[in-house]
Amino acid sequence: MEDRELIPRLYRQEYSRMVSLLCARFGFDQMDAAEDIVSETFLSAAESWGMKGIPDNPVAWLYAVARNNAFNGLKHERVVRDWARDELRRNSGGEGVEPEWDVSAQGIVDSQLRMMFAVCHPVIPVEAQVSLALRVLCGFTIDEIAQALLTTRATVNKRLYRAKERLREEGVQLEMPAGPGLASRLDAVLMTLYLLFNEGYYSANPSMVLRKDLCLEAMRLCFLLTGEGTGAGVKGDADGSGRAGRVVRADVYALLALMCFQASRFEARFDDAGGLVLYEQQDSSRWDMELIERGNYFFDRACERGLESRYHYEAAIAWWHTHPADSKEKWENILMLYNRLLMEVYLPVAALNRAYAYSRVYGKAAAIAETEGLGLEGNLFYHSLLGELYSGIDAGAAVAHFERALALAGTEAEKAVIAGKLEACRSEE
């Protein structure tokens, strides 16, 4: 990797870890100051490394400078400076000795887990949780968040400011929840990660359908929850009470399995020219078999007590999609799983996907009524699916639905696929 790419890579890799450590040391209410410290540390790196060269251990250099900036009171916010001085006195008995902070792998993971539960607190709206997660847990810039969520820089700034103020007002602490409160708090964390992954997988950004960076960050954070390799995962029994000695909650593994199965098809979703490739036309040799195997491992862990959450059903559906053979058994099982998922929670996209699975089991004509009954008139995938179902049955209706889908398409890749289908239907009229 060239030197000019090192600092951006380290920023994305270490930003959230450094902010989490500083907040763990100085308090969650000092998040803004912690972000300032980390940002200034990277500015210092750009200046120092450009003149003196890259240090032997760049990561250690960053942590040392951030620590020194914090404990030496080199910040503009007086409250942090005064707090740090008081902490030095309490912890060292004098002015001259600086207390240590835990920069071990375990310490960093612990601080990130605590931060995850803090920024995904249910006292703030879900969209604010996702924005905070992108900023504090994933190290995204304000512009990147605005682009990812298809909004403006000003909106993101307001959303982050209000969320932080709300968390301060509620006295939210940087700590792992325990007891009966763990279940609801973990539910909020998992939903935030699920939404983060989905925003990447079905990006609303008009210039791209897939945002791998969002998906990979969601997977990284979900993996932290399992404690695989660190022992720092979120422990809890079947009802989420968090008593010691129990296993990681099954839906954590189910969500991670779902992400692995979906991510395994990243490279097959686009052709060499950048065009979108639908599932039925994908080259299965481009699927990532290692990710599928990891998904199988996590899914086995998730199903030790059976299917118990929406993430289990979605992961099972995604598992069947890792089987390229177009068998009747495959689509019957997918249809059954969609039926069970929709009894657990109603999702319009899942209802549309169920209608497609229904067509693969019972035929296009039977699925038309199923689909039209959903009444999702303003939905791109609704009209695209009806265009598919009417193809070969009623060319006029197929054209009408593909025209509507084309008008609703948000990305150039989607428009290209729909336009191709529309042209084929028009030739049949």
SULQUIUR-V132205 format. One record per residue. N is the residue number from 0. OMEGA is omega in whole degrees, -180 to 180 (none if undefined). Layout:
n = (N	N)
omega = (OMEGA	OMEGA)
This chain:
n = (0	1	2	3	4	5	6	7	8	9	10	11	12	13	14	15	16	17	18	19	20	21	22	23	24	25	26	27	28	29	30	31	32	33	34	35	36	37	38	39	40	41	42	43	44	45	46	47	48	49	50	51	52	53	54	55	56	57	58	59	60	61	62	63	64	65	66	67	68	69	70	71	72	73	74	75	76	77	78	79	80	81	82	83	84	85	86	87	88	89	90	91	92	93	94	95	96	97	98	99	100	101	102	103	104	105	106	107	108	109	110	111	112	113	114	115	116	117	118	119	120	121	122	123	124	125	126	127	128	129	130	131	132	133	134	135	136	137	138	139	140	141	142	143	144	145	146	147	148	149	150	151	152	153	154	155	156	157	158	159	160	161	162	163	164	165	166	167	168	169	170	171	172	173	174	175	176	177	178	179	180	181	182	183	184	185	186	187	188	189	190	191	192	193	194	195	196	197	198	199	200	201	202	203	204	205	206	207	208	209	210	211	212	213	214	215	216	217	218	219	220	221	222	223	224	225	226	227	228	229	230	231	232	233	234	235	236	237	238	239	240	241	242	243	244	245	246	247	248	249	250	251	252	253	254	255	256	257	258	259	260	261	262	263	264	265	266	267	268	269	270	271	272	273	274	275	276	277	278	279	280	281	282	283	284	285	286	287	288	289	290	291	292	293	294	295	296	297	298	299	300	301	302	303	304	305	306	307	308	309	310	311	312	313	314	315	316	317	318	319	320	321	322	323	324	325	326	327	328	329	330	331	332	333	334	335	336	337	338	339	340	341	342	343	344	345	346	347	348	349	350	351	352	353	354	355	356	357	358	359	360	361	362	363	364	365	366	367	368	369	370	371	372	373	374	375	376	377	378	379	380	381	382	383	384	385	386	387	388	389	390	391	392	393	394	395	396	397	398	399	400	401	402	403	404	405	406	407	408	409	410	411	412	413	414	415	416	417	418	419	420	421	422	423	424	425	426	427	428)
omega = (-179	-176	-176	178	-174	-176	176	179	179	178	-180	-176	-171	-174	-176	-180	-179	178	180	179	-180	179	177	-177	-174	-179	-177	-179	178	-177	-179	180	178	178	177	-180	-178	179	179	177	180	174	177	179	-179	-180	-175	-177	178	-178	-172	-177	-178	179	-179	180	-175	-178	178	178	-179	-179	-180	-180	178	179	-179	178	-179	-173	177	177	-179	180	-180	-176	-174	-176	179	-180	-180	-179	-180	180	179	179	178	-179	-177	-173	-176	-179	-180	-175	-166	-175	-179	178	179	169	-170	179	175	178	180	-180	179	179	179	-178	178	177	179	178	-180	-180	180	-176	177	-179	-176	178	176	-177	-178	-179	176	177	-180	179	178	179	179	-177	-170	-177	-176	177	178	174	179	179	179	178	179	179	-178	-176	176	178	-176	177	-179	180	179	180	178	-179	180	-180	-179	179	180	178	180	179	177	-179	-179	179	-180	-178	177	-176	177	177	180	177	-175	-178	-177	-175	-178	180	178	176	-179	179	-179	179	178	180	178	180	178	179	-178	178	177	-174	176	-171	174	-179	-175	-177	-178	178	-174	173	-176	-177	178	-179	-177	176	177	179	179	-178	178	178	177	-179	-179	-176	179	178	-179	-176	-175	-179	179	-178	178	179	-172	-179	175	-176	174	180	-176	174	178	-177	173	-176	-171	-176	173	178	-179	179	180	176	178	-180	179	-179	-180	-178	-178	-177	-179	-172	-179	-176	-179	177	-176	179	180	180	-180	179	180	-173	-175	-178	-176	175	-175	177	178	176	-178	-176	178	177	177	178	177	176	177	179	-179	180	175	178	-178	-172	179	177	179	179	-175	-179	177	-179	175	-178	-180	178	179	177	179	178	179	179	174	176	-175	-178	-176	-175	177	179	-179	-175	174	178	178	179	179	-180	175	176	-179	178	-177	172	179	-180	-180	178	-179	180	178	179	177	178	176	-180	177	178	178	180	-180	180	-172	178	-176	-176	-180	-176	-179	-180	178	-176	-178	179	180	175	-178	-170	-177	-175	180	-174	176	-178	177	179	179	175	177	-175	180	179	-178	178	-180	-175	-180	179	179	179	-178	-179	178	176	178	178	180	179	-178	-176	-176	-177	180	179	178	-179	-179	180	-178	179	178	178	179	179	179	180	180	180	-179	-178	none)
